[in-house]
Amino acid sequence: MPELPEVETIRSQLSTLLPFAVSKFSVTKQLKKDVLHTPINLTNRTLTAAHRKGKMLDFRLDDGSHLLSHLGMTGTWLITTTRPTNKHAHLILEGTTPLGPRYLTYDDPRRFGHMYHLSDEQAQLKLNELGPDLASSLFSLEFMMSAIKKMKCRALKVALLDQKYFAGSGNYIANEICAHARIRPQRLCGKIKEHEFPLIYAAIQKVISGAIASGGTTFQGGYRDTSGEKGLGVNNLVVFWQETCQLCGVTPVKKTVLAQRGTYHCPKCQK
C-alpha cells in the first residue's frame, strides 16, 4: 500500500502541475537514511513529466535524468501553495508551475519508501526489474496465462503479488481479483483450469479500473492523494476487510494468512 490505483491517482494529479521548475529543495536526514538510495540534486532542474510503472513513480527531468519514487506503505506526494511544516515532509521542492508558485513535497510517516535519482540508462535498468504494468497494453491475457503457468506450485494470490509478472498489484488487489474470478486465493496455479484464465484477466481489469475511478483505496490512516484526501475505493471492495461477501450478500468472509498476508475469501462464491 499504496498500490497501482493509488500511485496512478497521484501521478495523474502531479501531471497537472508540470512542468515544475525547481528553484530550491531541502532533504531531511531521515530521508537520506531510510528512503533515498542515491545522491540527489534537483536545484535549477525542471520536472517535465510524471510516468508510472507498477507502484513506481517516474519523474522525468530536463537533463534526461529520472527521479524514481516508490511510496512504500505511507508515502505520498503533496501539492501545496505554502511551505509544509509537518515533521513527515522529508523532501520539499519549491518552484514555479503553469498554475503559479507551488511546493511539491514527499511526505512519508513510516519512511518505508524508496527513492533514486538516476541517469536514463540506470533508471531503465531499475524499471526493467518490474514486469508489465497491470494497466498497460503489454499486460495481455496471453502474458498473464504464461506467467501463472510458470508458478504451478504457488497459490494464485501469492503469484498475483509477484512484481516480475504483475507490476502494480498488492494485497488488497490480489484478494479482490481472486474474489471476482470466483477462485479461492489458496488454489495452486497448477490447478487453474483453462476456462478460468479469462476470468482472472477480466477480474484484474475490473479491480484496477474501479479503484482508479474511485481515486484509490484508503484504509486506516493510510493512503492520501496530492491534496491529502482519502481514496473512495473501499466502497467497491467485495471481500477484503469485509465481514460479509459483497458478491453473494450473505456469506461471512473467511480470513486466513497466506504468505504472511491477511487473506480474505468467500467460501460460497470462490472454489
N, C-alpha and C positions, 0 to 999 in steps of 0.2 A: 504494500500500500504506500503511495498511490500506484495504480496500475494503468494500463493503456488509456482508458477513457478519461481518467483524471489528468494524466500528463498531456493528452491531446487537448483537453479543455484549456489548460494553462498555455500550451503552445499557441492555440488559436487566439487567445486573448493577448498574448505577448506580441503577436504579429501585427496587431493594430497600432502598436507603439513604435514600430520600426520604419525607417532606420533610427537607431538610438546612438547619437554621437556622445561618447563618454568624455566628460571634462575631467573628472577625477573619481577615484574609487577608494574604498577602505576595506580591509580584511581583518577579522578578529584572529587572535591566537588560537581559539578553539577550531576555527575553520581550517587553519593551516595544520593543526594537529590531527584532526579527525576526518576531515572531508576532502581537503584539497591535496591532490596527489602529484601535482607538478607546480613549478613556479608560475606565477600569473602576472601579466602586465597589460592592463586594459586602458591606461591613460592615453587619451587622444586617439583611441580606436573607435570604430563605428560598428555596432551590431547591425548587420544588413538583413538577416533573415533568421527565422526560427524554424527548424525542422525537428523531426522526431523519428526514432526507430525504437520500437518496443517501448520501454519505460525511460529511454534515454533522450533528453532534450539535446538538440544540436544547434547551438548558435553559430552562425557564420559571421566572420569578421572581415573588414575591408582589406586586411593584409593577407587574406587567404587562410588564416588560422581558424580553429574551431574552439569553442568553449562547450565542452560536454558536461551535462549535469544530470546525474541520477538522483532522484529525490529521496531515496531510502524509504523510511517509514513515515516521517513527519515533515519532510521538506516541501517548500513551495517557493514560488517567485511572486513578490508583491509589487504592485504598481501604486505609487503614491505621489501626491503633489508636494508633500512636506517630508523632511528627512525623518526616517523612523528612529525611535529612541528605545524600542524594546530590546531586551537582552539577547533575544534569539536572532537578531538581524546580523548575520555573520559576513555577508558581502553586500556592500551598498555601492551602487553605481549612480552617479549624478550626471545628468546630461540633458541634451535637447532632443525633442522628438517632433513629428508632424503635429502633435497635439500641444506642443509647448514644453517648458521645462518639466522634467519628471525625475523621480527616484525609482530605480529598479533594484529590489532587494531580495537576496536569497535568505530565507528565514527557515530555521530548522531546529526545533527544540531539542530533539534527541541526537542530532548530528550523526545519523546513520547513512547519510547521503554520500555521493562520490562526485568529485569534480576534477576535470582535466582541461588544461589549456594546451592544445596540441597543434602541430602542423597538419596540413591537409592529409598528407600520407599517413601520419601517425593516427589521425582521427579515423580514417577509413579502416585501418587495421583494427582499431578498437571496436568500431561499429560492426565490422565483419565477424566479430565473435558472436553476434546475435543472428538468429535465423530470420526468415521473412516475417515482417510485421503482420500481425493478425488482420489489420485493416487495409493491407496493401493488395494489389492485384497479383503479386508474386506468391501470396498465400492461397494456393489453389486447392481444390478438392484432391487432385492427384498428388500434390506435395504432402498434404495432410495424411492421406492414406499411406503413403510411403513411410512417413515419419512414424506413425503409430505402429505399423507392421515391423519396424526395426526394434521396437521396445516390447516384444511379446511377453516378457516376464514382469513388466511393470504394471501397476494398477493404472487404469485410464486417467484418473485425476492426477496422479503423480507425473505421468507422461505429459499432461497438459501444462504442467508448470515448468517444463524444460525450455529455457530461453533459446536454446540452439535450434529449436523447431517451432516454438510458439511464442515468439517475441511479443511481449506486452501482457501476457497472461499473468495472473496471480491467484491467490487463494479463493477470493470470492468469485472471480470469473470462472475458475475451473469447476467449482461447486455448481454454479448456475448452468454451465454448459452441460454437465452430466445430467442435471435435472431436466433441462429442455430436450435433451436427446433421449430421455427416459432410460438411461443406463446407470447402474449403480457405480459410484466412484471407485469402489474396490475391485470392479471387474478387471481381469487382466487383459491387456491389449491383445494378446493372442487369442482371446475368446470373443473378440468383436466380430460380429457377422458382417458379410459384405453389404447387406442392405442397410446396416446401421451407420456406415461411414457418411453417407449423405445427411443423415440425421444429426450427426455430430457437427458436420460442417455448417449446416443450417443453424444449429444452436449457437455456434461461435458468432455467426453474423448477427443473430438476433440479440445476443447478450451484449456484444460490443456496441452495436449501433444504438441500442436502447439506453445504455449507460452514457454514451457520448451525448445523446439528445437530452439527457437529464442533467448534463453538466458535471458528470462524475458521481461517485458514491461516497458519502461521508458516514463513518462510524464514530464511536465515542471520541470526541475531541480530536478527530483525525484530519483528513484532507480539507484544505481550503483552496479556493481559486485565487487569482491575482488581486481580487478585491477583498479577500478574506471571507468570502461567502462559502457555505457548505453546498455540496452537490446533492441533488434530489433523487439519485438513482436507487437509494434504499427502498423507495416506494415500488420499485419494479422487481425486487428480489422474491424468488418463489420458494427457496429452501434455506439459503444462507441466512443465519441469525433469525430464522422463523420458528415459531412454536408449532404452527400448523402449515402443511403444504399448501401453497397458493395455486397449485395446478389442479388438485382434486378438491381442495377446500375443506377436507375433513380429517385427513390422516396426520397424526403427530409426527413432526420431523424428528428423525433419529440423528443424534450427534455422536460421532466417533473421532478417533485420532488416527490419521494416516500420514506417514512420513512426517510426524511431529507437527502436523497442521490440523486444526479443527476442521472436521469434515461433516457435511450435512446431506442427508438424502431422505426421500420419501419411500418407505418400504412398500407402499402400494403402487406408486407410479413408476418406480425405477426397478429394473430387473437385471 
